Amino acid sequence: MSKVEEFSLSQQVKQAEGNIVSDMNGEKVMLCVKNGKYYNLGVLGGQIWEIIKQPVSIEEVVTKLIEQYDVEQKQCEEETIAFLQQLVKEGLVEIE
């Protein structure tokens, strides 16, 4: 899954199991136990991570981000999907 078009806003996304996450000065950092890699999700990525604790549609993630930030919906959708694609590629989240 490498193209934005392969994800739809109606799809459910959730955190994959097997990650150790910590808050460091407002940024989320994570150790993926499966691959032994560390990730810095940053502040915004950390907020997305919190939103997807339970299965939620990508559309709901976008809606929550728009409520918190001054961002256009189209831009938010594109950047959120691109971020989630990276997390899926690394095995950190699951798309249903």
DSSP file (Angstrom, degrees, kcal/mol; ACC not computed):
  #  RESIDUE AA STRUCTURE BP1 BP2  ACC     N-H-->O    O-->H-N    N-H-->O    O-->H-N    TCO  KAPPA ALPHA  PHI   PSI    X-CA   Y-CA   Z-CA
    1    1 A M              0   0    0      0, 0.0    88,-0.1     0, 0.0    87,-0.1   0.000 360.0 360.0 360.0 100.2    0.0    0.0    0.0
    2    2 A S        +     0   0    0     87,-0.0     2,-0.4    84,-0.0    83,-0.0   0.513 360.0  80.8-124.6  -8.0    1.9    3.0   -1.2
    3    3 A K  S >  S-     0   0    0      1,-0.1     3,-1.6    82,-0.0     4,-0.3  -0.817  72.7-132.5-105.8 143.7   -0.7    5.2   -2.9
    4    4 A V  G >  S+     0   0    0     -2,-0.4     3,-1.8     1,-0.3    -1,-0.1   0.857 105.6  64.6 -55.8 -36.8   -3.1    7.5   -1.1
    5    5 A E  G 3  S+     0   0    0      1,-0.3    -1,-0.3     3,-0.0     0, 0.0   0.700  87.5  70.1 -63.3 -19.4   -5.9    6.2   -3.2
    6    6 A E  G <  S+     0   0    0     -3,-1.6     2,-0.4     2,-0.0    -1,-0.3   0.608  93.1  65.2 -77.1 -10.6   -5.5    2.7   -1.6
    7    7 A F  S <  S-     0   0    0     -3,-1.8     2,-0.3    -4,-0.3    74,-0.1  -0.895  70.2-159.1-108.7 140.7   -6.9    4.0    1.7
    8    8 A S    >   -     0   0    0     -2,-0.4     3,-1.5     1,-0.1    50,-0.3  -0.899  26.7-122.7-117.6 153.8  -10.4    5.2    2.1
    9    9 A L  T 3  S+     0   0    0     -2,-0.3    50,-2.6     1,-0.3    49,-0.3   0.742 110.3  60.2 -63.7 -22.7  -11.8    7.5    4.8
   10   10 A S  T 3  S+     0   0    0     48,-0.2    -1,-0.3    47,-0.2     2,-0.0   0.622  81.4 107.3 -82.6 -12.0  -14.3    4.9    5.8
   11   11 A Q  S <  S-     0   0    0     -3,-1.5    47,-2.2    46,-0.1     2,-0.3  -0.350  71.4-121.9 -68.0 146.8  -11.6    2.3    6.6
   12   12 A Q  E     -A   57   0A   0     45,-0.2    84,-3.1    46,-0.1     2,-0.4  -0.685  27.6-168.8 -88.4 141.8  -11.0    1.5   10.3
   13   13 A V  E     +AB  56  95A   0     43,-3.0    43,-2.0    -2,-0.3     2,-0.3  -0.970  10.2 166.5-129.8 145.6   -7.5    2.0   11.7
   14   14 A K  E     - B   0  94A   0     80,-2.0    80,-2.8    -2,-0.4    39,-0.2  -0.986  41.2 -86.3-153.1 161.0   -6.1    0.9   15.0
   15   15 A Q  E     - B   0  93A   0     37,-1.9    78,-0.3    -2,-0.3     2,-0.2  -0.417  42.3-126.3 -65.4 140.6   -2.8    0.5   16.8
   16   16 A A        -     0   0    0     76,-2.9     3,-0.3    -2,-0.1     2,-0.1  -0.591  29.9-109.6 -81.3 153.1   -1.0   -2.8   16.3
   17   17 A E  S    S+     0   0    0     -2,-0.2    -1,-0.1     1,-0.2     0, 0.0  -0.407  90.1  55.2 -79.2 159.5   -0.1   -4.7   19.4
   18   18 A G  S    S+     0   0    0      1,-0.3    15,-2.2    -2,-0.1    16,-0.6   0.750  73.5 122.4  93.4  26.6    3.5   -5.1   20.5
   19   19 A N  E     -C   32   0B   0     -3,-0.3     2,-0.6    13,-0.2    -1,-0.3  -0.959  49.4-148.3-122.2 140.6    4.7   -1.5   20.8
   20   20 A I  E     -C   31   0B   0     11,-2.8    11,-2.7    -2,-0.4     2,-0.4  -0.935  22.9-170.6-106.7 119.6    6.0    0.3   23.8
   21   21 A V  E     +C   30   0B   0     -2,-0.6     2,-0.3     9,-0.2     9,-0.2  -0.896   7.8 179.2-118.1 139.8    5.1    4.0   23.7
   22   22 A S  E     -C   29   0B   0      7,-2.8     7,-2.7    -2,-0.4     2,-0.6  -0.965  26.9-125.3-136.5 153.2    6.4    6.8   26.0
   23   23 A D  E     -C   28   0B   0     -2,-0.3     2,-0.5     5,-0.2     5,-0.2  -0.884  26.1-177.9 -99.8 121.1    5.7   10.5   26.2
   24   24 A M  E >  S-C   27   0B   0      3,-3.4     3,-1.8    -2,-0.6    -2,-0.0  -0.916  72.3 -33.4-123.8 104.5    8.9   12.6   26.0
   25   25 A N  T 3  S-     0   0    0     -2,-0.5    -1,-0.1     1,-0.3     3,-0.1   0.871 124.9 -45.5  53.9  41.6    8.3   16.4   26.4
   26   26 A G  T 3  S+     0   0    0      1,-0.3     2,-0.4    16,-0.0    -1,-0.3   0.323 119.5 105.8  88.4  -8.2    5.0   16.1   24.6
   27   27 A E  E <   -C   24   0B   0     -3,-1.8    -3,-3.4    19,-0.1     2,-0.5  -0.844  67.7-127.8-106.1 143.3    6.2   13.9   21.8
   28   28 A K  E     -CD  23  42B   0     14,-1.5    13,-2.6    -2,-0.4    14,-0.9  -0.754  24.9-174.6 -88.9 130.5    5.4   10.2   21.5
   29   29 A V  E     -CD  22  40B   0     -7,-2.7    -7,-2.8    -2,-0.5     2,-0.4  -0.941   7.5-166.4-120.8 149.3    8.3    7.9   21.0
   30   30 A M  E     -CD  21  39B   0      9,-2.9     9,-2.8    -2,-0.4     2,-0.5  -0.983  20.5-152.9-141.7 144.4    7.9    4.2   20.4
   31   31 A L  E     -CD  20  38B   0    -11,-2.7   -11,-2.8    -2,-0.4     2,-0.8  -0.984  18.2-147.1-112.9 122.4    9.8    0.9   20.4
   32   32 A C  E  >  -C   19   0B   0      5,-2.8     4,-2.2    -2,-0.5     5,-0.5  -0.811   6.1-162.2 -88.4 112.6    8.4   -1.7   18.1
   33   33 A V  T  4 S+     0   0    0    -15,-2.2    -1,-0.2    -2,-0.8   -14,-0.1   0.852  85.2  59.3 -64.2 -35.0    9.1   -5.0   19.8
   34   34 A K  T  4 S+     0   0    0    -16,-0.6    -1,-0.2     1,-0.2   -15,-0.1   0.900 123.2  18.2 -63.3 -43.0    8.6   -6.9   16.6
   35   35 A N  T  4 S-     0   0    0     -3,-0.2    -1,-0.2     2,-0.2    -2,-0.2   0.504  96.4-126.1-111.0  -4.2   11.3   -5.2   14.5
   36   36 A G     <  +     0   0    0     -4,-2.2     2,-0.3     1,-0.2    -3,-0.2   0.621  62.5 137.8  73.2  12.6   13.4   -3.6   17.3
   37   37 A K        -     0   0    0     -5,-0.5    -5,-2.8     1,-0.0     2,-0.3  -0.651  47.0-138.5 -94.5 148.7   13.1   -0.1   15.8
   38   38 A Y  E     -D   31   0B   0     -2,-0.3     2,-0.4    -7,-0.2    -7,-0.2  -0.810  19.5-167.9 -99.6 146.3   12.5    3.1   17.6
   39   39 A Y  E     -D   30   0B   0     -9,-2.8    -9,-2.9    -2,-0.3     2,-0.6  -0.992  17.9-150.9-134.0 141.2   10.2    5.8   16.2
   40   40 A N  E     -D   29   0B   0     -2,-0.4   -11,-0.2   -11,-0.2     5,-0.1  -0.948  13.2-177.9-108.3 109.4    9.6    9.4   17.1
   41   41 A L  E  >  -     0   0B   0    -13,-2.6     4,-0.9    -2,-0.6     5,-0.2   0.635  29.5-146.9 -81.7 -13.7    5.9   10.1   16.2
   42   42 A G  H  >  -D   28   0B   0    -14,-0.9   -14,-1.5     3,-0.2     4,-1.3  -0.182  37.9 -59.1  73.9-173.6    6.2   13.8   17.3
   43   43 A V  H  > S+     0   0    0    -16,-0.2     4,-1.8     2,-0.2    -1,-0.1   0.962 136.7  39.7 -72.0 -53.7    3.4   15.8   18.8
   44   44 A L  H  > S+     0   0    0      1,-0.2     4,-2.2     2,-0.2     5,-0.2   0.915 116.6  50.2 -66.3 -43.5    0.9   15.5   16.0
   45   45 A G  H  X S+     0   0    0     -4,-0.9     4,-2.4     1,-0.2    -1,-0.2   0.864 108.6  54.6 -61.2 -35.1    1.7   11.8   15.3
   46   46 A G  H  X S+     0   0    0     -4,-1.3     4,-2.0    -5,-0.2    -1,-0.2   0.865 106.1  51.1 -65.6 -36.8    1.3   11.2   19.0
   47   47 A Q  H  X S+     0   0    0     -4,-1.8     4,-2.1     2,-0.2    -2,-0.2   0.910 110.2  48.7 -67.4 -40.9   -2.1   12.7   18.9
   48   48 A I  H  X S+     0   0    0     -4,-2.2     4,-1.9     1,-0.2    -2,-0.2   0.922 108.8  54.6 -62.1 -42.5   -3.1   10.4   16.0
   49   49 A W  H  < S+     0   0    0     -4,-2.4    -2,-0.2     1,-0.2    -1,-0.2   0.899 108.7  48.0 -57.7 -42.2   -1.6    7.5   18.0
   50   50 A E  H >< S+     0   0    0     -4,-2.0     3,-1.4     1,-0.2     4,-0.2   0.893 108.6  54.2 -66.1 -39.5   -3.9    8.3   20.9
   51   51 A I  H >< S+     0   0    0     -4,-2.1     3,-0.6     1,-0.3    -1,-0.2   0.854 107.1  51.7 -62.7 -34.7   -7.0    8.7   18.6
   52   52 A I  T 3< S+     0   0    0     -4,-1.9   -37,-1.9     1,-0.2    -1,-0.3   0.131  70.5 110.5 -95.7  22.4   -6.4    5.2   17.2
   53   53 A K  T <  S+     0   0    0     -3,-1.4    -1,-0.2   -39,-0.2    -2,-0.1   0.914  89.7  31.5 -56.7 -41.9   -6.2    3.3   20.5
   54   54 A Q  S <  S-     0   0    0     -3,-0.6   -41,-0.1    -4,-0.2     0, 0.0  -0.812 116.0 -78.6-109.9 154.8   -9.5    1.8   19.6
   55   55 A P        +     0   0    0      0, 0.0     2,-0.3     0, 0.0   -41,-0.2  -0.311  62.8 164.3 -55.3 131.6  -10.6    1.0   16.0
   56   56 A V  E     -A   13   0A   0    -43,-2.0   -43,-3.0    -4,-0.1     2,-0.1  -0.985  39.7-100.7-148.3 149.7  -11.8    4.3   14.4
   57   57 A S  E  >  -A   12   0A   0     -2,-0.3     4,-1.8   -45,-0.3     3,-0.3  -0.403  27.6-123.1 -72.4 152.0  -12.4    5.4   10.9
   58   58 A I  H  > S+     0   0    0    -47,-2.2     4,-2.4   -50,-0.3   -48,-0.2   0.869 114.7  60.2 -60.5 -35.0   -9.8    7.4    9.1
   59   59 A E  H  > S+     0   0    0    -50,-2.6     4,-2.5   -48,-0.2    -1,-0.2   0.885 102.9  50.3 -59.8 -39.9  -12.5   10.0    8.6
   60   60 A E  H  > S+     0   0    0    -51,-0.3     4,-2.4    -3,-0.3    -1,-0.2   0.880 108.2  52.7 -66.7 -37.6  -13.0   10.3   12.4
   61   61 A V  H  X S+     0   0    0     -4,-1.8     4,-2.0     2,-0.2    -2,-0.2   0.946 111.4  46.7 -60.2 -47.9   -9.2   10.8   12.8
   62   62 A V  H  X S+     0   0    0     -4,-2.4     4,-2.6     1,-0.2    -2,-0.2   0.916 110.7  52.5 -60.8 -44.9   -9.3   13.6   10.3
   63   63 A T  H  X S+     0   0    0     -4,-2.5     4,-1.8     1,-0.2    -1,-0.2   0.913 109.6  48.7 -59.0 -44.6  -12.4   15.2   11.9
   64   64 A K  H  X S+     0   0    0     -4,-2.4     4,-1.0     1,-0.2    -1,-0.2   0.875 111.9  49.1 -65.1 -37.0  -10.7   15.2   15.3
   65   65 A L  H  X S+     0   0    0     -4,-2.0     4,-2.2     1,-0.2     3,-0.4   0.900 108.7  52.3 -69.4 -39.9   -7.5   16.8   13.9
   66   66 A I  H  < S+     0   0    0     -4,-2.6     5,-0.3     1,-0.2    -1,-0.2   0.864 106.1  55.3 -63.6 -34.9   -9.5   19.5   12.1
   67   67 A E  H  < S+     0   0    0     -4,-1.8    -1,-0.2    -5,-0.2    -2,-0.2   0.815 116.2  37.6 -65.4 -29.3  -11.3   20.4   15.4
   68   68 A Q  H  < S+     0   0    0     -4,-1.0     2,-0.3    -3,-0.4    -2,-0.2   0.725 118.2  44.5 -95.0 -25.0   -7.9   20.9   17.0
   69   69 A Y  S  < S-     0   0    0     -4,-2.2     2,-1.5    -5,-0.1    -1,-0.1  -0.887  78.5-117.0-127.6 152.4   -5.9   22.5   14.2
   70   70 A D        +     0   0    0     -2,-0.3     2,-0.3    -3,-0.0    -4,-0.1  -0.687  67.3 131.7 -85.5  87.8   -6.4   25.3   11.6
   71   71 A V        -     0   0    0     -2,-1.5     2,-0.1    -5,-0.3    -2,-0.1  -0.994  60.8-108.5-143.3 144.5   -6.0   23.0    8.6
   72   72 A E     >  -     0   0    0     -2,-0.3     4,-2.6     1,-0.1     5,-0.2  -0.447  30.4-123.6 -70.5 146.0   -8.0   22.5    5.4
   73   73 A Q  H  > S+     0   0    0      1,-0.2     4,-2.9     2,-0.2     5,-0.2   0.918 109.1  50.5 -59.0 -46.6   -9.9   19.2    5.2
   74   74 A K  H  > S+     0   0    0      1,-0.2     4,-2.5     2,-0.2    -1,-0.2   0.920 113.0  46.1 -60.0 -44.7   -8.2   18.1    2.0
   75   75 A Q  H  > S+     0   0    0      2,-0.2     4,-2.7     1,-0.2     5,-0.3   0.914 113.2  49.8 -63.7 -43.0   -4.7   18.7    3.3
   76   76 A C  H  X S+     0   0    0     -4,-2.6     4,-2.6     2,-0.2     5,-0.3   0.917 111.1  49.3 -62.7 -43.8   -5.5   17.0    6.6
   77   77 A E  H  X S+     0   0    0     -4,-2.9     4,-2.6    -5,-0.2     5,-0.2   0.947 113.5  46.1 -59.6 -49.3   -6.9   14.0    4.8
   78   78 A E  H  X S+     0   0    0     -4,-2.5     4,-2.2     1,-0.2    -2,-0.2   0.919 116.7  43.0 -62.2 -45.6   -3.9   13.7    2.5
   79   79 A E  H  X S+     0   0    0     -4,-2.7     4,-2.2     2,-0.2    -1,-0.2   0.864 114.4  50.2 -72.5 -35.0   -1.3   14.1    5.3
   80   80 A T  H  X S+     0   0    0     -4,-2.6     4,-2.7    -5,-0.3    -2,-0.2   0.932 112.5  46.8 -66.6 -45.0   -3.2   11.8    7.7
   81   81 A I  H  X S+     0   0    0     -4,-2.6     4,-2.5    -5,-0.3    -2,-0.2   0.914 111.9  50.8 -63.5 -42.4   -3.4    9.1    5.1
   82   82 A A  H  X S+     0   0    0     -4,-2.2     4,-1.7    -5,-0.2    -1,-0.2   0.911 112.0  47.7 -61.2 -41.9    0.2    9.5    4.2
   83   83 A F  H  X S+     0   0    0     -4,-2.2     4,-2.0     1,-0.2    -2,-0.2   0.932 112.5  48.3 -63.7 -46.2    1.2    9.2    7.9
   84   84 A L  H  X S+     0   0    0     -4,-2.7     4,-2.6     1,-0.2    -2,-0.2   0.859 106.8  57.4 -64.3 -34.8   -1.0    6.2    8.4
   85   85 A Q  H  X S+     0   0    0     -4,-2.5     4,-2.6     1,-0.2    -1,-0.2   0.910 106.5  49.3 -60.6 -41.6    0.5    4.6    5.3
   86   86 A Q  H  X S+     0   0    0     -4,-1.7     4,-1.7     2,-0.2    -2,-0.2   0.913 111.2  49.1 -63.4 -42.5    4.0    4.9    6.8
   87   87 A L  H  <>S+     0   0    0     -4,-2.0     5,-3.0     2,-0.2     6,-0.7   0.891 111.9  48.7 -65.4 -38.7    2.7    3.3   10.1
   88   88 A V  H ><5S+     0   0    0     -4,-2.6     3,-1.4     3,-0.2    -2,-0.2   0.927 108.6  54.0 -64.5 -44.3    1.1    0.5    8.2
   89   89 A K  H 3<5S+     0   0    0     -4,-2.6    -1,-0.2     1,-0.3    -2,-0.2   0.855 111.1  45.7 -57.6 -36.5    4.3   -0.1    6.2
   90   90 A E  T 3<5S-     0   0    0     -4,-1.7    -1,-0.3    -5,-0.2    -2,-0.2   0.494 116.2-116.0 -85.9  -4.4    6.3   -0.3    9.4
   91   91 A G  T < 5S+     0   0    0     -3,-1.4    -3,-0.2    -4,-0.4    -2,-0.1   0.718  81.3 121.4  78.6  21.1    3.6   -2.7   10.9
   92   92 A L  S   <S+     0   0    0     -5,-3.0   -76,-2.9    -6,-0.2     2,-0.3   0.725  72.5  27.9 -90.7 -23.9    2.7   -0.2   13.7
   93   93 A V  E    S-B   15   0A   0     -6,-0.7     2,-0.4   -78,-0.3   -78,-0.2  -0.912  70.3-136.2-133.5 162.3   -1.0    0.1   12.8
   94   94 A E  E     -B   14   0A   0    -80,-2.8   -80,-2.0    -2,-0.3     2,-0.5  -0.957   8.3-151.8-120.8 139.0   -3.6   -2.1   11.2
   95   95 A I  E      B   13   0A   0     -2,-0.4   -82,-0.2   -82,-0.2   -84,-0.0  -0.926 360.0 360.0-107.7 131.9   -6.2   -1.1    8.6
   96   96 A E              0   0    0    -84,-3.1   -83,-0.1    -2,-0.5    -1,-0.1   0.394 360.0 360.0-108.2 360.0   -9.5   -3.0    8.5
